[in-house]
Amino acid sequence: MLNKRTLIVGAMAALMAAAAGAQDFKNPIRIVVPFAPGGATDALARLLGPRLSKELNQTVIVDNRPGASGLIGTAAVKAAPADGSTFLLALDHSVVVVPLITPTAGYDAVRDFVPVGQVARFQWTFAVPLTSPARTLPEFVELVRKDPQQGNYGVPLQGGVPDIIGAAITRKANVKMEAIAFGGSAQMMPQLIGGQLASGVTGEPEGVQMAQGGKVRILAISGGKRSSLLPDVPTFEELGFTGVNVNSFNAFFAPKGLSPALAQKFNAALRTVLKDAEVQARIKEMSLDLAPTDLPQSSAELAKSYAFWNDAAKLKK
């Protein structure tokens, strides 16, 4: 017959085992990418996935859920169990901007997600096909002034930086810019390269790749300073087009309710992966600026982004 001491020790051991088990990730772990395969975010997920799998000792799969500027995939992660089985790798745009400009989005950046680690930052490029006679942004403005149809520009998503780029050109030059939204850069770039679009906005990774391949001409870039990858391309601010002094970031998020222990474990694994020399080299090749964060920094980045875009959304109303 078991004595009281044996029963207590056994119960404590069971509780400790249950607590330890509660801190384990569900297998497999899904990394949801809310964009189609082929873009920079998808490439990041496929670079980091196998290495996170090794660090976490779990199977990691990439699950593309494209559509509606990232809304579909982001909403799917919001609805997923907060048990460590599902993470989102997305732009701040999908998580922050989309619900601010789409009342029916069904999620809120701060209320519904836990930021678990930033990966990289990037700027946005404004480009024209090589067949365009415009070699500078002022020359492009004159084209639009003569032919308003030239003001229809392609964007890989709705709202956010692409939207304020069009607004900045409209405001400064008094010409009409109308965004044509695609389901990601992978769908938009062929139209821009082929000349079906007079101009287009895309993230720095895709823009640099196309420009270096001699397929497009970049006229301006977002942010407060020129990109080291495009030293000859002026910023919008330099050219007098204000309001585009902003960058974007790629980061991981989890559904609200993820335990602090699992959030910390994922963040630690991510930061370890981002210290790998090969990973850093590949991210640089993608024309991204490596920008890892711990959990407090991740929350601060989300809060900063939310404040900026919440104010921007109010200005448009």
C-alpha positions in Angstrom: 0.0 0.0 0.0 1.4 3.4 -0.9 2.1 5.8 2.0 1.1 9.4 2.0 4.6 10.6 1.2 4.8 8.4 -1.9 1.5 9.7 -3.1 2.6 13.4 -2.6 5.9 12.8 -4.4 4.1 11.0 -7.2 1.6 13.8 -7.6 4.3 16.5 -7.7 6.2 14.6 -10.3 3.1 14.3 -12.4 2.4 18.0 -12.1 6.0 18.9 -13.0 5.8 16.6 -16.1 2.5 18.2 -17.1 4.0 21.7 -16.7 7.0 20.8 -18.8 4.8 19.3 -21.4 2.7 22.4 -21.5 5.8 24.4 -22.6 6.3 22.2 -25.6 5.4 23.3 -29.1 2.8 21.3 -31.0 4.2 19.2 -33.8 4.3 20.2 -36.6 4.8 23.9 -36.4 3.2 25.9 -39.2 4.7 29.1 -40.4 1.9 30.9 -42.3 3.0 33.3 -45.0 0.1 35.5 -46.1 1.5 35.9 -49.6 2.0 33.7 -52.7 5.2 31.7 -53.2 8.0 33.6 -54.9 8.2 36.8 -52.9 10.7 38.0 -50.3 8.5 36.9 -47.3 8.1 33.4 -48.7 11.8 33.2 -49.3 12.6 34.2 -45.8 10.2 31.6 -44.4 11.8 28.9 -46.5 15.3 30.0 -45.4 14.4 30.1 -41.7 12.0 27.2 -41.5 14.5 24.3 -41.6 16.8 26.0 -39.2 14.0 26.8 -36.7 13.1 23.1 -37.0 16.5 22.1 -35.9 16.7 24.6 -33.0 13.2 23.8 -31.7 13.5 20.0 -32.4 10.1 20.2 -34.2 8.9 19.7 -37.8 8.4 23.2 -39.3 6.3 23.6 -42.5 5.6 26.7 -44.5 1.9 27.3 -45.3 1.2 30.0 -48.0 -2.2 31.6 -47.5 -2.2 34.5 -50.0 -5.0 37.0 -50.7 -6.4 40.4 -49.8 -3.0 42.0 -49.1 -2.2 39.4 -46.5 -5.6 39.5 -44.8 -6.6 35.9 -45.4 -3.4 34.3 -44.0 -3.2 36.8 -41.1 -6.9 36.2 -40.1 -6.2 32.4 -40.2 -3.4 32.8 -37.7 -5.6 34.9 -35.4 -8.2 32.1 -35.4 -5.6 29.4 -34.7 -5.1 27.9 -31.3 -2.5 29.7 -29.2 -0.6 26.5 -28.4 2.6 27.0 -30.3 1.4 25.1 -33.4 1.0 28.2 -35.6 3.1 31.3 -36.3 2.7 34.1 -38.8 5.7 35.5 -40.8 4.4 38.7 -42.3 5.0 42.3 -43.1 3.9 44.9 -40.6 1.6 46.0 -43.4 -0.5 42.8 -43.2 -0.8 42.8 -39.4 -1.1 46.5 -38.7 -2.2 48.5 -41.8 -4.8 46.1 -43.3 -7.2 46.1 -40.3 -6.9 49.9 -40.0 -8.1 50.4 -43.6 -10.4 47.4 -43.8 -13.1 47.5 -41.1 -14.2 43.9 -42.0 -10.7 42.4 -41.5 -11.7 40.8 -38.2 -8.5 41.3 -36.4 -6.4 43.9 -34.6 -2.6 44.1 -34.5 -2.3 44.7 -30.7 -5.4 42.9 -29.5 -5.0 39.7 -31.4 -1.3 38.9 -31.8 1.8 38.3 -29.8 5.0 39.7 -31.6 7.7 37.0 -31.1 10.6 38.4 -33.1 11.5 40.7 -35.9 13.7 39.4 -38.7 14.6 42.3 -41.1 13.7 45.8 -42.3 13.4 47.1 -45.8 12.5 50.2 -47.9 10.1 50.6 -50.8 11.0 51.4 -54.4 9.2 53.2 -57.1 10.1 51.9 -60.5 9.2 52.2 -64.2 9.8 49.7 -67.0 13.0 50.2 -69.1 10.8 51.2 -72.0 9.6 54.3 -70.1 11.1 57.6 -71.2 11.2 58.8 -67.6 14.6 58.6 -66.0 13.8 60.7 -62.9 10.8 61.1 -60.7 10.2 64.7 -62.0 10.2 63.4 -65.6 7.7 60.7 -64.6 5.4 63.4 -63.1 5.5 65.3 -66.4 4.5 62.1 -68.3 1.5 61.8 -66.0 0.7 65.4 -66.4 0.5 65.0 -70.2 -1.2 61.6 -70.0 -3.2 60.9 -66.8 -3.4 57.2 -67.7 0.3 57.0 -66.8 -0.7 57.7 -63.2 -2.1 54.1 -62.8 0.6 52.4 -60.8 0.9 48.8 -59.6 1.2 47.8 -55.9 1.7 44.4 -54.4 -0.8 45.1 -51.7 -3.4 47.7 -50.7 -2.7 50.6 -48.4 0.4 51.3 -46.4 3.6 52.6 -47.9 2.5 52.1 -51.5 -0.6 54.1 -50.8 1.3 57.0 -49.2 3.8 57.0 -52.1 0.9 57.7 -54.5 -0.5 60.3 -52.1 2.8 62.0 -51.8 3.2 62.3 -55.6 -0.4 63.5 -55.9 0.0 66.1 -53.2 3.4 67.5 -54.4 2.9 67.4 -58.1 -0.9 67.9 -58.3 -1.3 64.9 -60.6 -3.7 61.9 -60.0 -2.1 58.6 -59.0 -4.3 55.5 -58.8 -3.1 52.3 -57.3 -3.8 48.9 -59.0 -3.4 46.2 -56.4 -2.0 42.8 -57.1 -1.7 39.7 -54.9 2.0 40.3 -54.2 5.1 41.4 -56.0 5.5 38.1 -57.8 2.3 38.8 -59.7 2.9 42.5 -60.2 6.5 42.6 -61.4 6.0 40.8 -64.8 3.3 43.4 -65.6 5.8 46.2 -64.8 8.7 44.6 -66.6 6.5 44.0 -69.7 5.3 47.6 -69.8 1.7 46.9 -69.1 2.1 49.1 -66.0 3.5 52.6 -66.4 5.1 52.4 -62.9 5.0 50.2 -59.8 5.9 50.1 -56.1 7.5 47.1 -54.6 9.7 46.2 -51.6 13.4 46.8 -51.8 14.3 43.1 -52.2 12.3 42.6 -55.4 13.1 46.1 -56.7 16.8 45.7 -56.3 16.8 42.3 -57.9 14.9 43.5 -60.9 17.0 46.7 -61.2 20.3 44.8 -61.0 19.0 42.4 -63.6 18.4 45.3 -66.0 14.6 44.8 -66.0 13.3 48.0 -64.4 14.5 51.5 -63.6 14.1 52.7 -59.9 13.3 56.4 -59.6 12.9 56.9 -55.9 13.0 55.0 -52.6 11.2 55.4 -49.2 12.9 56.0 -45.9 15.0 58.7 -44.3 18.2 57.9 -46.1 19.4 56.3 -49.4 19.8 52.6 -49.5 23.3 51.2 -49.5 22.1 48.8 -52.2 20.9 51.7 -54.4 23.2 54.6 -53.6 22.3 56.5 -56.8 18.6 56.4 -56.1 17.3 59.5 -54.2 14.7 59.2 -51.4 11.3 60.8 -51.9 12.2 63.2 -49.1 15.2 64.4 -51.1 13.0 65.1 -54.1 10.5 67.1 -52.0 7.8 64.4 -51.8 7.1 64.4 -48.1 5.4 61.8 -45.9 7.3 58.8 -47.2 10.0 58.7 -44.5 9.0 55.2 -43.3 10.3 51.7 -43.7 8.7 48.3 -43.2 9.7 45.1 -41.4 9.3 41.3 -41.6 8.4 39.7 -38.2 6.9 36.6 -36.6 3.7 36.8 -34.7 1.6 34.2 -32.8 -2.1 34.2 -31.8 -2.9 36.1 -28.6 -2.7 33.8 -25.6 0.6 32.1 -26.5 2.3 31.4 -23.2 5.3 33.7 -22.3 7.5 30.6 -22.0 6.8 29.5 -25.6 7.1 33.0 -26.9 10.5 33.3 -25.2 11.6 29.9 -26.5 10.6 30.7 -30.1 12.3 34.1 -29.9 15.5 32.6 -28.5 15.6 30.0 -31.3 14.9 32.7 -33.9 17.7 35.0 -32.6 20.1 32.0 -32.6 19.2 31.2 -36.2 19.7 34.9 -37.2 23.3 34.8 -35.8 24.2 32.1 -38.4 26.7 33.5 -40.9 25.1 31.7 -43.9 21.6 33.0 -42.9 23.0 36.6 -42.5 24.6 36.3 -46.0 21.4 35.0 -47.6 19.3 37.8 -46.0 21.8 40.4 -47.3 21.5 38.8 -50.7 17.7 39.3 -50.5 18.4 43.1 -50.1 17.1 43.1 -46.5 18.6 44.7 -43.5 19.0 42.2 -40.7 17.1 43.5 -37.6 16.5 40.8 -34.9 14.7 41.8 -31.7 14.0 40.3 -28.3 10.4 40.1 -27.0 10.3 43.7 -25.4 11.8 45.2 -28.6 9.4 43.2 -30.7 6.5 44.7 -28.8 8.0 48.2 -29.1 8.3 47.8 -32.8 4.7 46.8 -33.2 3.5 49.6 -31.0 5.5 52.1 -33.0 4.2 50.8 -36.3 0.6 50.8 -35.0 0.9 54.4 -33.8 2.2 55.6 -37.1 -0.4 53.9 -39.3 -3.2 54.6 -36.9 -2.5 58.3 -37.2 -2.2 57.9 -41.0 -5.5 56.2 -41.2 -7.2 59.0 -39.2 -5.8 61.6 -41.6 -7.4 59.9 -44.5 -10.9 59.8 -42.9 
